[in-house]
Amino acid sequence: MRRHESEIRRLGEYCGNDLVRDKDGTLYVLEDNLRVPSGVSYMIENRVITKSLS
């Protein structure tokens, strides 16, 4: 299955970074997360299937 480029870009909706600052003021990234809300993949697949049937 091939997806449209704009559809692929929209899959990651939320990005969160865990940052800490040391005593000198330097910021460090402890963790970075890219999240997709639960259920979004089902909605996208349903849309793709529905479009292919019409």
C-alpha positions in Angstrom: 0.0 0.0 0.0 1.4 3.4 -1.0 0.5 6.5 1.0 0.4 10.1 0.0 3.3 12.1 1.3 1.1 14.6 3.1 -0.6 11.7 4.9 2.7 10.3 6.1 3.8 13.6 7.5 0.7 13.9 9.7 1.2 10.6 11.5 3.3 12.1 14.3 1.1 14.5 16.2 2.8 15.1 19.5 6.5 15.5 20.3 7.8 15.8 23.9 11.3 16.3 25.1 12.6 15.7 28.6 15.1 18.4 29.2 17.3 19.1 32.2 19.6 22.0 33.0 22.8 21.5 34.8 24.3 24.0 37.4 26.1 25.8 34.6 22.9 26.4 32.6 23.6 23.9 29.9 20.4 22.0 28.6 20.6 18.3 28.0 18.0 16.1 26.3 17.2 13.0 28.4 14.6 11.6 26.1 12.6 12.7 23.1 9.3 11.1 22.1 7.2 11.3 19.0 3.7 10.1 19.8 0.6 9.3 17.8 -2.7 9.5 19.7 -4.2 6.1 20.3 -6.5 5.0 17.6 -5.2 7.3 14.9 -3.8 4.5 12.9 -7.2 2.8 12.8 -8.8 6.0 11.5 -6.1 6.4 8.8 -6.5 2.8 7.7 -10.3 3.1 7.5 -10.0 6.3 5.5 -7.5 4.6 3.0 -9.8 1.6 2.7 -12.9 3.7 2.2 -11.2 5.8 -0.5 -10.1 2.7 -2.3 -13.7 1.4 -2.5 -15.2 4.6 -4.0 
